Amino acid sequence: MNFIFIESTKEKLGNLRDEKDIPVLSDAIYYQMDIILTGDKDFLDANLDKPLVLSPTMLMEYIKHSL
């Protein structure tokens, strides 16, 4: 798995209930990240196509089915 450290964008992209989560979502969309790994229900309920929003358990299932 590749990890990339990025500088935060100033753009406001996407929409979530909790305003404090918008910068995380904005960066993921702006930098075209593949996955957001979180346990945050607002992200998990956002129904995004890209990036995928997965809990740790969901990630394990995703990896298991990708092999």
mmJSON file of the N, C-alpha and C atoms, coordinates in Angstrom:
{"data_MODEL":{"atom_site":{
"group_PDB":["ATOM","ATOM","ATOM","ATOM","ATOM","ATOM","ATOM","ATOM","ATOM","ATOM","ATOM","ATOM","ATOM","ATOM","ATOM","ATOM","ATOM","ATOM","ATOM","ATOM","ATOM","ATOM","ATOM","ATOM","ATOM","ATOM","ATOM","ATOM","ATOM","ATOM","ATOM","ATOM","ATOM","ATOM","ATOM","ATOM","ATOM","ATOM","ATOM","ATOM","ATOM","ATOM","ATOM","ATOM","ATOM","ATOM","ATOM","ATOM","ATOM","ATOM","ATOM","ATOM","ATOM","ATOM","ATOM","ATOM","ATOM","ATOM","ATOM","ATOM","ATOM","ATOM","ATOM","ATOM","ATOM","ATOM","ATOM","ATOM","ATOM","ATOM","ATOM","ATOM","ATOM","ATOM","ATOM","ATOM","ATOM","ATOM","ATOM","ATOM","ATOM","ATOM","ATOM","ATOM","ATOM","ATOM","ATOM","ATOM","ATOM","ATOM","ATOM","ATOM","ATOM","ATOM","ATOM","ATOM","ATOM","ATOM","ATOM","ATOM","ATOM","ATOM","ATOM","ATOM","ATOM","ATOM","ATOM","ATOM","ATOM","ATOM","ATOM","ATOM","ATOM","ATOM","ATOM","ATOM","ATOM","ATOM","ATOM","ATOM","ATOM","ATOM","ATOM","ATOM","ATOM","ATOM","ATOM","ATOM","ATOM","ATOM","ATOM","ATOM","ATOM","ATOM","ATOM","ATOM","ATOM","ATOM","ATOM","ATOM","ATOM","ATOM","ATOM","ATOM","ATOM","ATOM","ATOM","ATOM","ATOM","ATOM","ATOM","ATOM","ATOM","ATOM","ATOM","ATOM","ATOM","ATOM","ATOM","ATOM","ATOM","ATOM","ATOM","ATOM","ATOM","ATOM","ATOM","ATOM","ATOM","ATOM","ATOM","ATOM","ATOM","ATOM","ATOM","ATOM","ATOM","ATOM","ATOM","ATOM","ATOM","ATOM","ATOM","ATOM","ATOM","ATOM","ATOM","ATOM","ATOM","ATOM","ATOM","ATOM","ATOM","ATOM","ATOM","ATOM","ATOM","ATOM","ATOM","ATOM","ATOM"],
"id":[1,2,3,4,5,6,7,8,9,10,11,12,13,14,15,16,17,18,19,20,21,22,23,24,25,26,27,28,29,30,31,32,33,34,35,36,37,38,39,40,41,42,43,44,45,46,47,48,49,50,51,52,53,54,55,56,57,58,59,60,61,62,63,64,65,66,67,68,69,70,71,72,73,74,75,76,77,78,79,80,81,82,83,84,85,86,87,88,89,90,91,92,93,94,95,96,97,98,99,100,101,102,103,104,105,106,107,108,109,110,111,112,113,114,115,116,117,118,119,120,121,122,123,124,125,126,127,128,129,130,131,132,133,134,135,136,137,138,139,140,141,142,143,144,145,146,147,148,149,150,151,152,153,154,155,156,157,158,159,160,161,162,163,164,165,166,167,168,169,170,171,172,173,174,175,176,177,178,179,180,181,182,183,184,185,186,187,188,189,190,191,192,193,194,195,196,197,198,199,200,201],
"type_symbol":["N","C","C","N","C","C","N","C","C","N","C","C","N","C","C","N","C","C","N","C","C","N","C","C","N","C","C","N","C","C","N","C","C","N","C","C","N","C","C","N","C","C","N","C","C","N","C","C","N","C","C","N","C","C","N","C","C","N","C","C","N","C","C","N","C","C","N","C","C","N","C","C","N","C","C","N","C","C","N","C","C","N","C","C","N","C","C","N","C","C","N","C","C","N","C","C","N","C","C","N","C","C","N","C","C","N","C","C","N","C","C","N","C","C","N","C","C","N","C","C","N","C","C","N","C","C","N","C","C","N","C","C","N","C","C","N","C","C","N","C","C","N","C","C","N","C","C","N","C","C","N","C","C","N","C","C","N","C","C","N","C","C","N","C","C","N","C","C","N","C","C","N","C","C","N","C","C","N","C","C","N","C","C","N","C","C","N","C","C","N","C","C","N","C","C","N","C","C","N","C","C"],
"label_atom_id":["N","CA","C","N","CA","C","N","CA","C","N","CA","C","N","CA","C","N","CA","C","N","CA","C","N","CA","C","N","CA","C","N","CA","C","N","CA","C","N","CA","C","N","CA","C","N","CA","C","N","CA","C","N","CA","C","N","CA","C","N","CA","C","N","CA","C","N","CA","C","N","CA","C","N","CA","C","N","CA","C","N","CA","C","N","CA","C","N","CA","C","N","CA","C","N","CA","C","N","CA","C","N","CA","C","N","CA","C","N","CA","C","N","CA","C","N","CA","C","N","CA","C","N","CA","C","N","CA","C","N","CA","C","N","CA","C","N","CA","C","N","CA","C","N","CA","C","N","CA","C","N","CA","C","N","CA","C","N","CA","C","N","CA","C","N","CA","C","N","CA","C","N","CA","C","N","CA","C","N","CA","C","N","CA","C","N","CA","C","N","CA","C","N","CA","C","N","CA","C","N","CA","C","N","CA","C","N","CA","C","N","CA","C","N","CA","C","N","CA","C","N","CA","C","N","CA","C","N","CA","C","N","CA","C"],
"label_alt_id":[null,null,null,null,null,null,null,null,null,null,null,null,null,null,null,null,null,null,null,null,null,null,null,null,null,null,null,null,null,null,null,null,null,null,null,null,null,null,null,null,null,null,null,null,null,null,null,null,null,null,null,null,null,null,null,null,null,null,null,null,null,null,null,null,null,null,null,null,null,null,null,null,null,null,null,null,null,null,null,null,null,null,null,null,null,null,null,null,null,null,null,null,null,null,null,null,null,null,null,null,null,null,null,null,null,null,null,null,null,null,null,null,null,null,null,null,null,null,null,null,null,null,null,null,null,null,null,null,null,null,null,null,null,null,null,null,null,null,null,null,null,null,null,null,null,null,null,null,null,null,null,null,null,null,null,null,null,null,null,null,null,null,null,null,null,null,null,null,null,null,null,null,null,null,null,null,null,null,null,null,null,null,null,null,null,null,null,null,null,null,null,null,null,null,null,null,null,null,null,null,null],
"label_comp_id":["MET","MET","MET","ASN","ASN","ASN","PHE","PHE","PHE","ILE","ILE","ILE","PHE","PHE","PHE","ILE","ILE","ILE","GLU","GLU","GLU","SER","SER","SER","THR","THR","THR","LYS","LYS","LYS","GLU","GLU","GLU","LYS","LYS","LYS","LEU","LEU","LEU","GLY","GLY","GLY","ASN","ASN","ASN","LEU","LEU","LEU","ARG","ARG","ARG","ASP","ASP","ASP","GLU","GLU","GLU","LYS","LYS","LYS","ASP","ASP","ASP","ILE","ILE","ILE","PRO","PRO","PRO","VAL","VAL","VAL","LEU","LEU","LEU","SER","SER","SER","ASP","ASP","ASP","ALA","ALA","ALA","ILE","ILE","ILE","TYR","TYR","TYR","TYR","TYR","TYR","GLN","GLN","GLN","MET","MET","MET","ASP","ASP","ASP","ILE","ILE","ILE","ILE","ILE","ILE","LEU","LEU","LEU","THR","THR","THR","GLY","GLY","GLY","ASP","ASP","ASP","LYS","LYS","LYS","ASP","ASP","ASP","PHE","PHE","PHE","LEU","LEU","LEU","ASP","ASP","ASP","ALA","ALA","ALA","ASN","ASN","ASN","LEU","LEU","LEU","ASP","ASP","ASP","LYS","LYS","LYS","PRO","PRO","PRO","LEU","LEU","LEU","VAL","VAL","VAL","LEU","LEU","LEU","SER","SER","SER","PRO","PRO","PRO","THR","THR","THR","MET","MET","MET","LEU","LEU","LEU","MET","MET","MET","GLU","GLU","GLU","TYR","TYR","TYR","ILE","ILE","ILE","LYS","LYS","LYS","HIS","HIS","HIS","SER","SER","SER","LEU","LEU","LEU"],
"label_asym_id":["A","A","A","A","A","A","A","A","A","A","A","A","A","A","A","A","A","A","A","A","A","A","A","A","A","A","A","A","A","A","A","A","A","A","A","A","A","A","A","A","A","A","A","A","A","A","A","A","A","A","A","A","A","A","A","A","A","A","A","A","A","A","A","A","A","A","A","A","A","A","A","A","A","A","A","A","A","A","A","A","A","A","A","A","A","A","A","A","A","A","A","A","A","A","A","A","A","A","A","A","A","A","A","A","A","A","A","A","A","A","A","A","A","A","A","A","A","A","A","A","A","A","A","A","A","A","A","A","A","A","A","A","A","A","A","A","A","A","A","A","A","A","A","A","A","A","A","A","A","A","A","A","A","A","A","A","A","A","A","A","A","A","A","A","A","A","A","A","A","A","A","A","A","A","A","A","A","A","A","A","A","A","A","A","A","A","A","A","A","A","A","A","A","A","A","A","A","A","A","A","A"],
"label_entity_id":["1","1","1","1","1","1","1","1","1","1","1","1","1","1","1","1","1","1","1","1","1","1","1","1","1","1","1","1","1","1","1","1","1","1","1","1","1","1","1","1","1","1","1","1","1","1","1","1","1","1","1","1","1","1","1","1","1","1","1","1","1","1","1","1","1","1","1","1","1","1","1","1","1","1","1","1","1","1","1","1","1","1","1","1","1","1","1","1","1","1","1","1","1","1","1","1","1","1","1","1","1","1","1","1","1","1","1","1","1","1","1","1","1","1","1","1","1","1","1","1","1","1","1","1","1","1","1","1","1","1","1","1","1","1","1","1","1","1","1","1","1","1","1","1","1","1","1","1","1","1","1","1","1","1","1","1","1","1","1","1","1","1","1","1","1","1","1","1","1","1","1","1","1","1","1","1","1","1","1","1","1","1","1","1","1","1","1","1","1","1","1","1","1","1","1","1","1","1","1","1","1"],
"label_seq_id":[1,1,1,2,2,2,3,3,3,4,4,4,5,5,5,6,6,6,7,7,7,8,8,8,9,9,9,10,10,10,11,11,11,12,12,12,13,13,13,14,14,14,15,15,15,16,16,16,17,17,17,18,18,18,19,19,19,20,20,20,21,21,21,22,22,22,23,23,23,24,24,24,25,25,25,26,26,26,27,27,27,28,28,28,29,29,29,30,30,30,31,31,31,32,32,32,33,33,33,34,34,34,35,35,35,36,36,36,37,37,37,38,38,38,39,39,39,40,40,40,41,41,41,42,42,42,43,43,43,44,44,44,45,45,45,46,46,46,47,47,47,48,48,48,49,49,49,50,50,50,51,51,51,52,52,52,53,53,53,54,54,54,55,55,55,56,56,56,57,57,57,58,58,58,59,59,59,60,60,60,61,61,61,62,62,62,63,63,63,64,64,64,65,65,65,66,66,66,67,67,67],
"pdbx_PDB_ins_code":[null,null,null,null,null,null,null,null,null,null,null,null,null,null,null,null,null,null,null,null,null,null,null,null,null,null,null,null,null,null,null,null,null,null,null,null,null,null,null,null,null,null,null,null,null,null,null,null,null,null,null,null,null,null,null,null,null,null,null,null,null,null,null,null,null,null,null,null,null,null,null,null,null,null,null,null,null,null,null,null,null,null,null,null,null,null,null,null,null,null,null,null,null,null,null,null,null,null,null,null,null,null,null,null,null,null,null,null,null,null,null,null,null,null,null,null,null,null,null,null,null,null,null,null,null,null,null,null,null,null,null,null,null,null,null,null,null,null,null,null,null,null,null,null,null,null,null,null,null,null,null,null,null,null,null,null,null,null,null,null,null,null,null,null,null,null,null,null,null,null,null,null,null,null,null,null,null,null,null,null,null,null,null,null,null,null,null,null,null,null,null,null,null,null,null,null,null,null,null,null,null],
"Cartn_x":[0.833,0.0,0.892,0.549,1.309,0.659,1.481,1.012,1.663,0.885,1.389,1.046,2.022,1.782,1.618,0.548,0.216,-0.004,0.086,-0.246,-1.738,-2.403,-3.841,-4.229,-5.298,-5.814,-6.696,-6.834,-7.718,-9.126,-9.289,-10.595,-11.549,-12.821,-13.854,-14.643,-14.391,-15.019,-15.831,-16.954,-17.773,-18.621,-19.458,-20.375,-20.554,-20.33,-20.565,-21.266,-21.951,-22.68,-21.747,-20.621,-19.669,-18.67,-18.743,-17.869,-16.377,-16.026,-14.614,-14.074,-14.956,-14.53,-14.314,-14.834,-14.75,-13.304,-12.327,-10.956,-10.396,-10.728,-10.251,-10.861,-12.168,-12.837,-12.342,-12.175,-11.686,-10.317,-9.422,-8.081,-8.15,-8.983,-9.101,-9.634,-10.61,-11.162,-10.155,-9.567,-8.627,-7.431,-6.878,-5.689,-6.03,-7.295,-7.778,-7.319,-7.519,-7.181,-8.131,-7.65,-8.466,-9.364,-8.844,-9.569,-9.418,-10.51,-10.461,-10.748,-9.828,-9.985,-10.415,-11.624,-12.177,-13.258,-13.52,-14.654,-15.749,-15.542,-16.475,-17.745,-18.876,-20.153,-20.547,-20.218,-20.568,-19.886,-18.621,-17.916,-18.517,-18.751,-19.27,-20.656,-21.452,-22.801,-22.842,-21.701,-21.66,-21.928,-21.839,-22.106,-21.27,-19.986,-19.092,-18.654,-18.512,-17.969,-16.445,-15.877,-14.427,-14.144,-13.408,-12.722,-13.684,-13.267,-14.008,-13.84,-14.888,-14.813,-15.024,-13.995,-14.029,-13.656,-14.308,-13.888,-12.744,-11.998,-10.936,-11.464,-12.618,-13.201,-13.537,-14.119,-14.45,-13.198,-12.104,-10.847,-10.329,-10.401,-9.941,-10.761,-12.056,-12.906,-12.573,-12.346,-11.978,-10.681,-9.695,-8.402,-8.586,-9.333,-9.551,-10.207,-11.16,-11.87,-11.106,-10.072,-9.272,-8.144,-7.815,-6.69,-7.057],
"Cartn_y":[-1.161,0.0,1.243,2.19,3.436,4.492,5.251,6.373,7.631,8.693,9.959,11.049,11.853,12.996,14.215,14.978,16.109,17.362,18.483,19.763,20.0,20.492,20.678,21.749,21.483,22.448,23.474,24.616,25.658,25.536,24.664,24.504,23.735,24.06,23.368,22.494,21.189,20.241,19.229,18.835,17.842,18.459,17.623,18.099,17.024,17.393,16.512,17.307,16.614,17.26,18.049,17.447,18.076,18.921,20.242,21.171,20.874,20.329,20.039,18.915,18.11,17.017,17.456,18.612,19.086,19.178,19.693,19.735,18.35,17.344,15.981,15.493,15.663,15.25,16.062,17.356,18.221,17.767,17.479,17.021,15.69,14.782,13.478,13.612,14.478,14.705,15.443,16.513,17.34,16.529,15.698,14.918,13.533,13.292,12.061,10.808,10.834,9.679,8.53,7.328,6.149,5.773,5.916,5.445,6.428,6.638,7.278,6.167,5.941,4.919,5.621,5.31,6.026,5.201,5.562,5.011,6.049,7.232,8.346,8.054,8.007,7.659,8.642,9.925,10.9,10.563,10.182,9.777,8.485,7.509,6.208,6.317,7.286,7.479,8.431,8.952,9.961,9.388,8.073,7.416,8.008,8.142,8.648,7.522,7.83,6.856,6.875,8.061,8.217,9.419,9.3,8.102,7.135,5.867,4.892,5.274,5.166,5.417,4.079,3.637,2.319,2.395,1.57,1.368,0.353,0.188,-0.825,-2.22,-2.592,-3.896,-3.999,-2.938,-2.919,-3.02,-2.37,-2.438,-3.871,-4.574,-5.96,-6.821,-6.611,-7.343,-6.975,-5.71,-5.22,-5.873,-5.922,-6.54,-8.037,-8.681,-10.126,-10.484,-9.683,-9.969,-9.502,-8.679,-8.177,-9.12,-10.049,-10.962,-12.065],
"Cartn_z":[0.0,0.0,0.0,-0.832,-0.897,-0.03,0.656,1.452,0.92,0.819,0.307,1.317,1.686,2.555,1.668,1.892,1.027,1.858,1.17,1.794,1.593,2.599,2.54,1.522,0.781,-0.19,0.516,-0.066,0.474,-0.1,-1.116,-1.75,-0.839,-0.942,-0.178,-1.148,-1.066,-1.984,-1.178,-1.7,-1.029,0.072,0.655,1.674,2.739,3.983,5.12,6.204,7.092,8.173,9.081,9.442,10.36,9.573,9.739,9.014,9.23,10.401,10.686,9.811,9.212,8.339,6.895,6.527,5.139,4.637,5.413,4.893,4.544,5.326,5.033,3.728,3.581,2.353,1.161,1.341,0.256,-0.236,0.686,0.297,-0.44,0.038,-0.61,-2.034,-2.236,-3.573,-4.447,-3.935,-4.698,-5.18,-4.298,-4.641,-5.194,-5.486,-6.105,-5.354,-4.033,-3.201,-3.519,-3.332,-3.607,-2.44,-1.213,-0.035,1.123,1.857,3.168,4.167,5.07,6.103,7.38,7.846,8.99,9.686,10.891,11.624,11.786,11.205,11.31,10.516,11.194,10.568,9.468,9.617,8.577,7.254,7.31,6.098,5.543,6.432,5.996,5.373,5.815,5.281,4.086,3.656,2.595,1.204,1.029,-0.268,-1.408,-1.179,-2.216,-3.143,-4.43,-5.376,-5.331,-5.242,-5.165,-4.317,-3.295,-2.826,-2.134,-2.108,-1.306,0.152,0.927,2.364,3.05,3.76,4.381,5.85,6.648,8.033,7.999,9.083,9.086,8.735,9.247,8.927,7.445,6.9,5.479,4.624,5.052,4.31,4.275,5.389,5.424,4.457,4.396,3.464,2.019,1.768,0.431,-0.028,0.834,0.502,0.276,1.145,1.031,-0.298,-0.746,-1.994,-3.23,-3.041,-4.153,-4.535,-3.642,-3.902,-4.845],
"occupancy":[1.0,1.0,1.0,1.0,1.0,1.0,1.0,1.0,1.0,1.0,1.0,1.0,1.0,1.0,1.0,1.0,1.0,1.0,1.0,1.0,1.0,1.0,1.0,1.0,1.0,1.0,1.0,1.0,1.0,1.0,1.0,1.0,1.0,1.0,1.0,1.0,1.0,1.0,1.0,1.0,1.0,1.0,1.0,1.0,1.0,1.0,1.0,1.0,1.0,1.0,1.0,1.0,1.0,1.0,1.0,1.0,1.0,1.0,1.0,1.0,1.0,1.0,1.0,1.0,1.0,1.0,1.0,1.0,1.0,1.0,1.0,1.0,1.0,1.0,1.0,1.0,1.0,1.0,1.0,1.0,1.0,1.0,1.0,1.0,1.0,1.0,1.0,1.0,1.0,1.0,1.0,1.0,1.0,1.0,1.0,1.0,1.0,1.0,1.0,1.0,1.0,1.0,1.0,1.0,1.0,1.0,1.0,1.0,1.0,1.0,1.0,1.0,1.0,1.0,1.0,1.0,1.0,1.0,1.0,1.0,1.0,1.0,1.0,1.0,1.0,1.0,1.0,1.0,1.0,1.0,1.0,1.0,1.0,1.0,1.0,1.0,1.0,1.0,1.0,1.0,1.0,1.0,1.0,1.0,1.0,1.0,1.0,1.0,1.0,1.0,1.0,1.0,1.0,1.0,1.0,1.0,1.0,1.0,1.0,1.0,1.0,1.0,1.0,1.0,1.0,1.0,1.0,1.0,1.0,1.0,1.0,1.0,1.0,1.0,1.0,1.0,1.0,1.0,1.0,1.0,1.0,1.0,1.0,1.0,1.0,1.0,1.0,1.0,1.0,1.0,1.0,1.0,1.0,1.0,1.0,1.0,1.0,1.0,1.0,1.0,1.0],
"B_iso_or_equiv":[0.0,0.0,0.0,0.0,0.0,0.0,0.0,0.0,0.0,0.0,0.0,0.0,0.0,0.0,0.0,0.0,0.0,0.0,0.0,0.0,0.0,0.0,0.0,0.0,0.0,0.0,0.0,0.0,0.0,0.0,0.0,0.0,0.0,0.0,0.0,0.0,0.0,0.0,0.0,0.0,0.0,0.0,0.0,0.0,0.0,0.0,0.0,0.0,0.0,0.0,0.0,0.0,0.0,0.0,0.0,0.0,0.0,0.0,0.0,0.0,0.0,0.0,0.0,0.0,0.0,0.0,0.0,0.0,0.0,0.0,0.0,0.0,0.0,0.0,0.0,0.0,0.0,0.0,0.0,0.0,0.0,0.0,0.0,0.0,0.0,0.0,0.0,0.0,0.0,0.0,0.0,0.0,0.0,0.0,0.0,0.0,0.0,0.0,0.0,0.0,0.0,0.0,0.0,0.0,0.0,0.0,0.0,0.0,0.0,0.0,0.0,0.0,0.0,0.0,0.0,0.0,0.0,0.0,0.0,0.0,0.0,0.0,0.0,0.0,0.0,0.0,0.0,0.0,0.0,0.0,0.0,0.0,0.0,0.0,0.0,0.0,0.0,0.0,0.0,0.0,0.0,0.0,0.0,0.0,0.0,0.0,0.0,0.0,0.0,0.0,0.0,0.0,0.0,0.0,0.0,0.0,0.0,0.0,0.0,0.0,0.0,0.0,0.0,0.0,0.0,0.0,0.0,0.0,0.0,0.0,0.0,0.0,0.0,0.0,0.0,0.0,0.0,0.0,0.0,0.0,0.0,0.0,0.0,0.0,0.0,0.0,0.0,0.0,0.0,0.0,0.0,0.0,0.0,0.0,0.0,0.0,0.0,0.0,0.0,0.0,0.0],
"pdbx_formal_charge":[null,null,null,null,null,null,null,null,null,null,null,null,null,null,null,null,null,null,null,null,null,null,null,null,null,null,null,null,null,null,null,null,null,null,null,null,null,null,null,null,null,null,null,null,null,null,null,null,null,null,null,null,null,null,null,null,null,null,null,null,null,null,null,null,null,null,null,null,null,null,null,null,null,null,null,null,null,null,null,null,null,null,null,null,null,null,null,null,null,null,null,null,null,null,null,null,null,null,null,null,null,null,null,null,null,null,null,null,null,null,null,null,null,null,null,null,null,null,null,null,null,null,null,null,null,null,null,null,null,null,null,null,null,null,null,null,null,null,null,null,null,null,null,null,null,null,null,null,null,null,null,null,null,null,null,null,null,null,null,null,null,null,null,null,null,null,null,null,null,null,null,null,null,null,null,null,null,null,null,null,null,null,null,null,null,null,null,null,null,null,null,null,null,null,null,null,null,null,null,null,null],
"auth_seq_id":[1,1,1,2,2,2,3,3,3,4,4,4,5,5,5,6,6,6,7,7,7,8,8,8,9,9,9,10,10,10,11,11,11,12,12,12,13,13,13,14,14,14,15,15,15,16,16,16,17,17,17,18,18,18,19,19,19,20,20,20,21,21,21,22,22,22,23,23,23,24,24,24,25,25,25,26,26,26,27,27,27,28,28,28,29,29,29,30,30,30,31,31,31,32,32,32,33,33,33,34,34,34,35,35,35,36,36,36,37,37,37,38,38,38,39,39,39,40,40,40,41,41,41,42,42,42,43,43,43,44,44,44,45,45,45,46,46,46,47,47,47,48,48,48,49,49,49,50,50,50,51,51,51,52,52,52,53,53,53,54,54,54,55,55,55,56,56,56,57,57,57,58,58,58,59,59,59,60,60,60,61,61,61,62,62,62,63,63,63,64,64,64,65,65,65,66,66,66,67,67,67],
"auth_comp_id":["MET","MET","MET","ASN","ASN","ASN","PHE","PHE","PHE","ILE","ILE","ILE","PHE","PHE","PHE","ILE","ILE","ILE","GLU","GLU","GLU","SER","SER","SER","THR","THR","THR","LYS","LYS","LYS","GLU","GLU","GLU","LYS","LYS","LYS","LEU","LEU","LEU","GLY","GLY","GLY","ASN","ASN","ASN","LEU","LEU","LEU","ARG","ARG","ARG","ASP","ASP","ASP","GLU","GLU","GLU","LYS","LYS","LYS","ASP","ASP","ASP","ILE","ILE","ILE","PRO","PRO","PRO","VAL","VAL","VAL","LEU","LEU","LEU","SER","SER","SER","ASP","ASP","ASP","ALA","ALA","ALA","ILE","ILE","ILE","TYR","TYR","TYR","TYR","TYR","TYR","GLN","GLN","GLN","MET","MET","MET","ASP","ASP","ASP","ILE","ILE","ILE","ILE","ILE","ILE","LEU","LEU","LEU","THR","THR","THR","GLY","GLY","GLY","ASP","ASP","ASP","LYS","LYS","LYS","ASP","ASP","ASP","PHE","PHE","PHE","LEU","LEU","LEU","ASP","ASP","ASP","ALA","ALA","ALA","ASN","ASN","ASN","LEU","LEU","LEU","ASP","ASP","ASP","LYS","LYS","LYS","PRO","PRO","PRO","LEU","LEU","LEU","VAL","VAL","VAL","LEU","LEU","LEU","SER","SER","SER","PRO","PRO","PRO","THR","THR","THR","MET","MET","MET","LEU","LEU","LEU","MET","MET","MET","GLU","GLU","GLU","TYR","TYR","TYR","ILE","ILE","ILE","LYS","LYS","LYS","HIS","HIS","HIS","SER","SER","SER","LEU","LEU","LEU"],
"auth_asym_id":["A","A","A","A","A","A","A","A","A","A","A","A","A","A","A","A","A","A","A","A","A","A","A","A","A","A","A","A","A","A","A","A","A","A","A","A","A","A","A","A","A","A","A","A","A","A","A","A","A","A","A","A","A","A","A","A","A","A","A","A","A","A","A","A","A","A","A","A","A","A","A","A","A","A","A","A","A","A","A","A","A","A","A","A","A","A","A","A","A","A","A","A","A","A","A","A","A","A","A","A","A","A","A","A","A","A","A","A","A","A","A","A","A","A","A","A","A","A","A","A","A","A","A","A","A","A","A","A","A","A","A","A","A","A","A","A","A","A","A","A","A","A","A","A","A","A","A","A","A","A","A","A","A","A","A","A","A","A","A","A","A","A","A","A","A","A","A","A","A","A","A","A","A","A","A","A","A","A","A","A","A","A","A","A","A","A","A","A","A","A","A","A","A","A","A","A","A","A","A","A","A"],
"auth_atom_id":["N","CA","C","N","CA","C","N","CA","C","N","CA","C","N","CA","C","N","CA","C","N","CA","C","N","CA","C","N","CA","C","N","CA","C","N","CA","C","N","CA","C","N","CA","C","N","CA","C","N","CA","C","N","CA","C","N","CA","C","N","CA","C","N","CA","C","N","CA","C","N","CA","C","N","CA","C","N","CA","C","N","CA","C","N","CA","C","N","CA","C","N","CA","C","N","CA","C","N","CA","C","N","CA","C","N","CA","C","N","CA","C","N","CA","C","N","CA","C","N","CA","C","N","CA","C","N","CA","C","N","CA","C","N","CA","C","N","CA","C","N","CA","C","N","CA","C","N","CA","C","N","CA","C","N","CA","C","N","CA","C","N","CA","C","N","CA","C","N","CA","C","N","CA","C","N","CA","C","N","CA","C","N","CA","C","N","CA","C","N","CA","C","N","CA","C","N","CA","C","N","CA","C","N","CA","C","N","CA","C","N","CA","C","N","CA","C","N","CA","C","N","CA","C","N","CA","C","N","CA","C","N","CA","C"],
"pdbx_PDB_model_num":[1,1,1,1,1,1,1,1,1,1,1,1,1,1,1,1,1,1,1,1,1,1,1,1,1,1,1,1,1,1,1,1,1,1,1,1,1,1,1,1,1,1,1,1,1,1,1,1,1,1,1,1,1,1,1,1,1,1,1,1,1,1,1,1,1,1,1,1,1,1,1,1,1,1,1,1,1,1,1,1,1,1,1,1,1,1,1,1,1,1,1,1,1,1,1,1,1,1,1,1,1,1,1,1,1,1,1,1,1,1,1,1,1,1,1,1,1,1,1,1,1,1,1,1,1,1,1,1,1,1,1,1,1,1,1,1,1,1,1,1,1,1,1,1,1,1,1,1,1,1,1,1,1,1,1,1,1,1,1,1,1,1,1,1,1,1,1,1,1,1,1,1,1,1,1,1,1,1,1,1,1,1,1,1,1,1,1,1,1,1,1,1,1,1,1,1,1,1,1,1,1]
}}}
